[in-house]
Amino acid sequence: MVPGGPEKQVLRRFRVVFNAVKTHFQQVEKQAGIGGAQVWALSVVQQHPGIRVSALATAMDIHQSTASNLVRQLVERALVEAVRSDEDRRAVQLHLLPAGDRILARAPGPFTGVLPAALEQLDAATLSRLNDDLGQLIMALQAHNGADPQAEKIPLAPL
């Protein structure tokens, strides 16, 4: 039995999860020289040449404005090229530049991050229970003004 009751054990498990995520993102930044969210975005652009910013946001499950900020940073660093579509001048298509390829070659995987990769390995029943239980935890956090519902579309990795 863990001293302090089950809430202490759950807290310790959250620490393991958060520290695994933090350690992975620190390794990504150290090896790739850019943040984990940027590496993930590069990998999506590499897999889907010509992807639009809205589709990138959907692929990463982030807000459109967050994806736009990511793209702006990647374009400024000459890792991604944003090309206006001939058919619709408002639409921007994204293409990986050679410097972006080089970063992906040295970045440790998984590019999505260790938490999304681990969640993908869980079966549907486990994910459903986890989702329900985390929903209860979020409601308890909101009761203490400690949870922002808008935060669900913000990446864990530094931009």
C-alpha positions as CSV (number, residue, x, y, z in Angstrom):
1,M,0.0,0.0,0.0
2,V,1.3,3.5,-0.9
3,P,1.5,5.9,2.1
4,G,-1.0,8.7,1.8
5,G,-3.7,6.9,0.0
6,P,-4.7,6.3,-3.6
7,E,-4.6,10.1,-4.5
8,K,-0.9,10.0,-3.8
9,Q,-0.4,7.0,-6.0
10,V,-2.3,8.7,-8.8
11,L,-0.3,11.9,-8.4
12,R,2.9,9.9,-8.6
13,R,1.7,8.3,-11.9
14,F,0.9,11.7,-13.3
15,R,4.4,12.7,-12.4
16,V,5.8,9.7,-14.4
17,V,3.7,10.7,-17.4
18,F,4.6,14.4,-17.3
19,N,8.3,13.7,-16.8
20,A,8.3,11.2,-19.7
21,V,6.7,13.9,-21.9
22,K,9.1,16.6,-20.6
23,T,12.2,14.4,-21.1
24,H,11.2,13.5,-24.6
25,F,10.7,17.2,-25.6
26,Q,14.0,18.1,-24.0
27,Q,15.7,15.4,-26.1
28,V,13.9,16.6,-29.2
29,E,15.0,20.2,-28.7
30,K,18.6,19.1,-27.8
31,Q,19.0,16.9,-30.9
32,A,16.8,18.8,-33.4
33,G,17.3,22.4,-32.3
34,I,13.6,23.1,-32.4
35,G,10.6,22.4,-30.2
36,G,8.6,19.2,-30.3
37,A,5.5,20.8,-31.8
38,Q,7.6,22.1,-34.7
39,V,9.1,18.7,-35.3
40,W,5.7,17.2,-35.4
41,A,4.5,19.8,-37.8
42,L,7.5,19.2,-40.1
43,S,6.8,15.5,-40.1
44,V,3.2,16.1,-41.1
45,V,4.3,18.4,-43.9
46,Q,6.9,15.8,-45.0
47,Q,4.2,13.1,-45.1
48,H,1.7,15.3,-46.9
49,P,3.5,17.7,-49.3
50,G,1.2,20.6,-50.3
51,I,-0.9,20.3,-47.1
52,R,-2.8,23.4,-46.1
53,V,-2.6,25.0,-42.7
54,S,-6.1,24.0,-41.8
55,A,-5.4,20.4,-42.6
56,L,-2.2,20.6,-40.6
57,A,-4.2,21.9,-37.6
58,T,-6.6,19.0,-38.0
59,A,-3.8,16.4,-38.3
60,M,-2.1,17.8,-35.1
61,D,-5.5,18.4,-33.4
62,I,-4.6,21.9,-32.6
63,H,-6.4,25.3,-33.1
64,Q,-6.0,26.9,-36.5
65,S,-4.3,29.9,-35.0
66,T,-1.8,27.7,-33.3
67,A,-1.0,25.9,-36.6
68,S,-0.6,29.3,-38.3
69,N,1.9,30.4,-35.6
70,L,3.8,27.1,-36.0
71,V,3.9,27.6,-39.8
72,R,5.1,31.2,-39.5
73,Q,8.0,30.0,-37.3
74,L,8.9,27.2,-39.7
75,V,8.8,29.5,-42.7
76,E,10.9,32.1,-40.9
77,R,13.5,29.4,-40.1
78,A,13.5,28.3,-43.8
79,L,12.3,24.8,-42.8
80,V,9.0,25.0,-44.7
81,E,7.9,26.8,-47.8
82,A,4.4,28.3,-48.0
83,V,3.2,28.6,-51.6
84,R,0.0,30.3,-52.7
85,S,-2.2,28.0,-54.7
86,D,-2.7,29.0,-58.4
87,E,-6.5,28.2,-58.1
88,D,-7.2,30.0,-54.9
89,R,-4.7,32.7,-54.0
90,R,-5.9,32.7,-50.4
91,A,-4.9,29.0,-49.9
92,V,-1.4,28.3,-48.9
93,Q,0.3,24.9,-49.5
94,L,3.2,23.8,-47.4
95,H,6.3,22.0,-48.6
96,L,9.3,20.8,-46.6
97,L,12.6,22.5,-47.5
98,P,16.0,20.6,-47.3
99,A,16.8,22.1,-43.9
100,G,13.5,20.7,-42.6
101,D,14.5,17.3,-43.9
102,R,17.8,17.5,-42.1
103,I,16.1,18.4,-38.8
104,L,13.7,15.4,-39.1
105,A,16.7,13.1,-39.8
106,R,18.3,14.0,-36.5
107,A,15.1,14.4,-34.4
108,P,14.3,11.5,-32.1
109,G,10.9,9.9,-32.6
110,P,8.1,9.5,-32.2
111,F,7.5,12.9,-33.9
112,T,4.0,13.2,-32.5
113,G,5.5,12.9,-29.0
114,V,5.6,10.0,-26.5
115,L,2.2,10.6,-25.1
116,P,0.2,10.4,-28.3
117,A,2.3,7.4,-29.4
118,A,1.6,5.6,-26.1
119,L,-2.1,6.4,-26.3
120,E,-2.3,4.9,-29.8
121,Q,-1.1,1.6,-28.3
122,L,-4.0,1.4,-25.9
123,D,-7.2,-0.6,-26.7
124,A,-10.5,1.2,-27.2
125,A,-11.9,0.1,-23.9
126,T,-8.9,1.4,-22.0
127,L,-9.0,4.7,-23.9
128,S,-12.7,5.1,-23.2
129,R,-12.2,4.5,-19.4
130,L,-9.3,6.9,-19.4
131,N,-11.3,9.5,-21.2
132,D,-14.2,9.3,-18.8
133,D,-11.9,9.4,-15.8
134,L,-9.9,12.3,-17.1
135,G,-13.2,14.1,-17.7
136,Q,-14.0,13.8,-14.0
137,L,-10.6,15.0,-13.1
138,I,-11.0,18.0,-15.4
139,M,-14.4,18.9,-13.8
140,A,-12.7,18.7,-10.3
141,L,-9.9,21.0,-11.6
142,Q,-12.5,23.4,-13.0
143,A,-14.2,23.5,-9.6
144,H,-10.9,24.9,-8.3
145,N,-10.4,27.3,-11.3
146,G,-7.5,25.1,-12.4
147,A,-8.6,23.9,-15.8
148,D,-9.1,25.9,-19.0
149,P,-11.4,24.1,-21.4
150,Q,-9.6,25.9,-24.3
151,A,-6.3,24.3,-23.4
152,E,-7.3,21.1,-25.2
153,K,-6.2,22.6,-28.5
154,I,-2.8,23.7,-27.2
155,P,0.2,21.3,-27.8
156,L,2.1,20.0,-24.8
157,A,5.4,20.6,-26.6
158,P,6.8,24.1,-26.7
159,L,6.2,25.9,-29.9
